[in-house]
Amino acid sequence: MTDDELSELRARAAAGDRDAEDQLVELAGERGDMDDLRRLADAGSTDAVAELVQLAGERHDVTELRRLADAGNRDAADVLAEILEGQDSTR
């Protein structure tokens, strides 16, 4: 995808185009682009939040999971607890 196409997709998503938002979430997830996912999540995309939780869990990104859990995301709290529990059992 070219920069122009990505810019157009972002503009459509910002204007409320749900399909464009879904495409952006998918692209960011495929690229592992946490910053883009955060931006989409902050704009209200629950799919981006779910993708962030999944990606952070895969990366064992405790900081990101804690940030999401502190914001009230139960899935992030669950994944964080699993990771921390796993770390405790290896000590």
C-alpha positions in Angstrom: 0.0 0.0 0.0 1.4 3.4 -1.0 1.6 6.3 1.4 -1.1 8.1 -0.5 -3.4 5.1 -0.2 -2.7 4.9 3.5 -3.4 8.6 3.9 -6.7 8.2 2.0 -7.6 5.3 4.2 -6.9 7.3 7.4 -9.0 10.2 6.1 -11.9 7.9 5.4 -11.6 6.3 8.9 -11.4 9.7 10.5 -14.7 10.6 8.7 -16.4 7.6 10.2 -15.9 4.9 7.5 -16.0 1.7 9.5 -14.6 -0.4 6.6 -11.6 1.9 6.4 -11.1 1.7 10.1 -11.2 -2.1 10.0 -8.6 -2.1 7.2 -6.3 0.2 9.2 -6.6 -2.1 12.2 -5.8 -5.1 10.1 -2.8 -3.4 8.4 -1.4 -2.2 11.7 -1.8 -5.6 13.3 0.0 -7.3 10.3 2.8 -4.8 10.6 2.9 -5.0 14.4 2.5 -1.2 14.5 1.7 -0.6 18.2 1.7 3.2 17.7 -0.9 3.0 14.9 -3.0 0.6 17.0 -2.8 2.9 20.0 -4.0 5.9 17.8 -6.9 3.9 16.5 -7.8 2.6 20.0 -7.6 6.2 21.3 -10.1 7.2 18.6 -12.5 4.6 19.9 -11.8 1.4 17.9 -12.5 -1.6 20.0 -11.0 -3.8 17.4 -7.7 -1.9 17.7 -7.8 -2.4 21.5 -8.3 -6.1 21.0 -5.4 -6.2 18.5 -3.2 -4.3 20.9 -4.0 -6.8 23.7 -3.2 -9.7 21.4 0.0 -8.2 20.1 1.2 -7.1 23.5 0.5 -10.5 24.9 2.5 -12.2 22.1 5.4 -9.8 22.8 5.0 -10.2 26.6 4.9 -6.4 26.6 4.0 -6.0 30.3 4.1 -2.2 30.1 1.5 -2.0 27.3 -0.7 -4.6 29.0 -0.5 -2.8 32.3 -1.4 0.5 30.5 -4.5 -1.2 28.9 -5.4 -2.9 32.2 -5.2 0.3 34.1 -7.5 1.9 31.6 -10.1 -0.8 32.5 -9.5 -3.4 29.8 -10.3 -6.8 31.4 -8.7 -8.9 28.6 -5.4 -7.0 29.1 -5.6 -7.6 32.8 -6.1 -11.3 32.3 -3.2 -11.6 29.8 -1.0 -9.6 32.1 -1.9 -11.8 35.1 -1.0 -14.9 33.0 2.4 -13.5 32.0 3.2 -12.4 35.5 2.2 -15.7 36.9 4.4 -17.5 34.4 7.3 -15.3 35.4 6.8 -16.1 39.1 6.7 -19.8 38.4 10.1 -19.7 36.6 11.9 -18.1 39.6 
